[in-house]
Amino acid sequence: MTRYFEDFEVGDVYEPDGRYEVTEAEVLEFAERYDPQPFHLDKEAAEESIFGSLAASGWHTASMCMRLLVDGLLDEASMGARGVEELRWNRPVYPGDTLRIEVEVLDKRPSESRPEIGHVRTKLVGYNQNDEAVIEWVALGMFRRRNGDK
């Protein structure tokens, strides 16, 4: 279902059906390529760290949750985002975890300079299989307006 700017209401909460299973191979691959810190790359080093075992990069966690967002909520009416106001990594994510997300609409307003676009401010929270919040961010999304000029 296409969600235009007009379809979002402040206070709405969306929980897409998708789940993301975190694999050790993916944690290692992401870390090697983008965040090569020892606790993301090496099991022994990770055991000696505050994480206690191999942990996904926070940026990897954000990427996995972004995938859930795109697959479960965003569609052709999405025009990207102007940025992120807040980003918090609340808990580590480990291989074997299963992630899900919830998205709450915090605010919305029509664009002053582009009448075909509306701005939707949302809070995304990513949870693990134990319903523990692992990440959260507030995003400044842009969506097409249904009539393009109102």
C-alpha positions in Angstrom: 0.0 0.0 0.0 1.4 3.4 -1.0 1.6 5.8 1.9 1.5 9.4 0.9 2.2 12.3 3.2 -1.6 12.7 3.9 -1.8 9.0 5.1 0.5 9.6 8.1 -1.1 10.8 11.3 0.8 12.0 14.4 0.7 9.3 17.0 0.4 6.4 14.5 2.6 3.5 15.2 3.6 1.0 12.5 5.1 -2.4 13.2 6.1 -4.0 9.9 5.9 -7.9 9.9 9.5 -8.4 8.8 12.2 -9.9 10.9 16.0 -9.8 10.4 18.1 -12.7 11.6 21.7 -11.6 12.4 24.3 -14.0 11.2 27.9 -14.3 12.3 29.1 -14.3 8.7 27.3 -11.0 8.0 28.6 -9.4 11.3 32.2 -10.3 10.3 31.8 -9.2 6.6 30.3 -5.8 7.6 32.9 -5.2 10.2 35.8 -6.1 7.9 34.5 -3.8 5.3 33.2 -0.8 7.3 34.0 -1.0 11.1 37.1 -3.1 11.7 37.2 -2.9 15.4 38.4 -6.0 17.2 35.1 -6.7 19.1 33.4 -6.8 15.7 36.0 -8.9 13.9 37.7 -11.3 16.4 35.9 -13.7 18.7 38.7 -13.8 21.2 39.1 -10.0 21.3 35.3 -9.7 21.6 35.3 -12.0 24.6 37.7 -9.7 26.4 35.7 -6.6 25.5 32.7 -5.1 27.3 30.5 -7.1 24.9 31.7 -10.5 26.1 31.3 -12.0 22.6 31.3 -11.0 18.9 28.9 -8.0 18.5 27.5 -6.3 15.4 28.7 -2.8 14.6 26.1 -0.2 15.5 26.2 1.0 11.9 25.4 -2.6 10.9 22.5 -2.6 13.3 21.3 0.7 11.8 21.6 -0.8 8.3 19.7 -4.0 9.2 16.9 -1.9 10.7 16.9 0.4 7.7 16.3 -2.7 5.6 13.3 -3.7 7.7 12.0 -0.1 7.3 12.3 -0.1 3.5 10.8 -3.6 3.1 8.0 -3.0 5.5 6.9 0.6 5.4 8.5 2.7 2.7 7.4 2.6 -0.9 7.3 4.7 -4.0 5.9 7.7 -2.2 9.1 7.9 0.0 11.4 10.6 -1.2 14.3 9.8 1.2 15.2 11.8 4.3 16.7 15.1 5.2 18.6 13.6 8.1 18.5 12.0 11.5 18.1 14.1 14.7 19.0 11.4 17.2 20.7 8.0 17.1 21.1 5.8 20.1 22.6 2.3 20.3 20.9 1.0 23.4 22.2 -2.6 23.5 24.6 -4.7 21.6 23.3 -6.9 18.8 24.9 -10.4 18.5 24.9 -13.1 15.9 21.8 -15.2 16.4 19.6 -12.2 17.4 16.4 -11.5 15.5 15.5 -7.9 14.9 12.2 -6.2 14.4 11.2 -2.5 14.3 8.4 -0.1 15.3 8.0 3.3 13.8 6.0 6.1 15.5 4.9 9.3 13.7 6.0 12.3 15.8 5.2 15.2 13.6 4.4 16.2 10.0 4.2 19.3 8.0 4.0 20.3 4.3 7.1 21.6 2.7 7.2 25.3 2.3 9.4 25.3 -0.8 8.2 22.1 -2.5 4.4 21.8 -2.5 4.6 18.2 -3.9 6.4 17.0 -0.7 5.6 16.7 3.0 7.9 16.2 5.9 7.2 13.4 8.3 9.3 13.1 11.5 9.4 9.6 12.9 11.0 7.6 15.7 12.2 4.2 14.8 13.0 1.6 17.6 14.7 -1.7 16.8 14.1 -4.6 19.1 15.8 -8.0 19.5 13.9 -11.3 20.0 13.6 -10.5 23.8 11.8 -7.2 23.0 14.8 -5.2 24.3 15.4 -2.0 22.4 18.7 -2.2 20.7 18.6 1.0 18.6 16.5 4.1 18.1 16.6 7.1 15.9 14.5 10.1 14.9 14.4 10.7 11.2 13.2 13.5 9.0 11.5 11.8 6.1 10.1 13.2 3.0 7.0 11.8 1.2 5.1 12.7 -1.9 1.8 14.5 -1.4 -1.2 12.8 -2.9 -2.2 15.7 -5.1 1.2 17.1 -5.5 0.3 20.7 -4.8 -1.7 21.0 -1.6 
